[in-house]
Every structure is written in structure tokens, then in C-alpha cells.
Amino acid sequence: MTAHGASREATAAARERLDALTDSTSVDAVALADELAAVTALLDREVSLRRVLTDPAQAGEAKAELVGRLLGSQVSGPTADLVAGMVRSRWSQPRDLVDALEELANRADLTAAQKAGVLDEAEDELFRFARIVSSNTELRAALTNRAADAAAKTELVRSLLGGRAKAPTVRLVTRLVTAPRGRSLEAGLESLSKLAADRRDRMVAVVTSAVPLSDPQKRRLGAALAKLYGRQMHLNLDVDPEVLGGIRVQVGDEVINGSLADRLEDASRRMAG
């Protein structure tokens, strides 16, 4: 196994354990998300501790016992057990453990959104907020101002989204803004959107069209892209009158322009029908 593969396998195993936990109605996914975020902040701050917890020379059980001593009285049993399981795994780099913990915190919040029946709304709100940030330089500057403390940024997010967005969206954006961990705000919001789509086991297509698509066109395009990629597709829609070829579709790193009709031929035919 490659070093990179070690962290990938450890993260995949942690996701499975998280899903098993959150499938239980007795586990509060929101509380779990908050506790995982707190552990993320701890290990992000304490470099020596995360090195100890990912040291391949140390026995996995010894590292799990250390987690129990450190966190046992600070977090719930499910959170402590989840983190203990993670440190038993092999990690390529100490920071990979922190990245995985942060992802699990966000996944837990999105699971809470799904259980509350608001995952669709949260996903759309994250996309719309990313669009607003990218087009408003003053807002972006305020949200990424390193001189501003976490309380001020939290209040700013609440003033922007409170009462206008679902609670999971507010929590996710607040966490990202107050603890960016070296990422740009745009990259963080994109990552959250992808996690939301993954929670629904589907891919995200960012569709920019010269004119708004009708509901039948949306359905046809979604079906065509699902057939093309072999997975259910969620469409994030935007309008730009100057888009080349009338439509631009981005799925991950792949961009399909309306003028480059080879990959979108089937979708275009369906939309015209």
C-alpha cells in the first residue's frame, strides 16, 4: 500500500464508522458534528499531539487509550470511540488525520440536514452563497479577514444567513469561515457542496446557460448527464448571457461547452426534444 493509499483507506473506514453511528436514531448528529469539529481544532492546533496519534511506530491500541484519556470527559462516547478508531488506523501524514476529522464533522452536519429533510435546501444554499461571495469582494474580504476574531465572523455569518438559510447551512458556513485551515473560502464552499452531493450519492454539475432552463429542460439535461456519467446528477444552475454555445456544464474538473458538442450530444438532443 502506498503512503497516500494509507490515508485514503483510513478515511474511507472512518466514513463507514460515521455512517453506522449516524444511522442510529439515538445519536445526535449535530452534537457529533460539533464535537468532531472541536477535536479537529485541537489537533490542528497541537502539532505534537497529532504526530503522536499518527506515529506508525506506536501501537494502535496505545494511541486509542491516549485518545480515551484526553477526550473521555470532554466528548460523548460515540465521538471518543470514533476518534479512537481513527487513530488505530495508519495515516500517511499527521495532517491527513485532521483533514479526515474535519470532513467527518461536516458529513455529520449534512446527515443531520438529511434527517431533518432539508439536505436539498442546504445544498442549494451553499451553492448560492458561494456565488454571492465570488461576486462581492467586500463581503469576501470581511469573511476572510485574519484580523477579525471568530466571534465577529460568526456574527457576520448569522447576520447574512440567519433566518434566510437552514440551520445546517449556517453551521457549515460558520465553521468554514472561523476555521478555514489554510483554504480559500471558495475552495471550502466547493468542498462542502461536493460533500452534500456525496451524501445523496450523486454528482454535482454546475450548469451555466445563456437563458434560464425550463423545468423539462432541467429534467432532460439531468437525465442525459446521469446516463453520460453513470451516476445521479444534481444540477446547480446559473445564468450568464455571454456563455459560449448557449450552455456550459462543469462536472468536477471536466468542462463541457455547448460549442463542444461531442460529449453533450445526447443531452442537447434530449433538450431539443
Secondary structure, DSSP 8 states (H G I E B T S, - for coil): --HHHHHHHHHHHHHHHHHHHHTSTTS-HHHHHHHHHHHHHHHHH-HHHHHHHT-TTS-HHHHHHHHHHHHTTTS-HHHHHHHHHHHHS--SSHHHHHHHHHHHHHHHHHHHHHHTT-HHHHHHHHHHHHHHHHH-HHHHHHHT-TTS-HHHHHHHHHHHHTTTS-HHHHHHHHHHHH--TT--HHHHHHHHHHHHHHHTTEEEEEEEESS---HHHHHHHHHHHHHHHTSEEEEEEEE-TT-GGGEEEEETTEEEETT-TTTTHHHHHHHH-
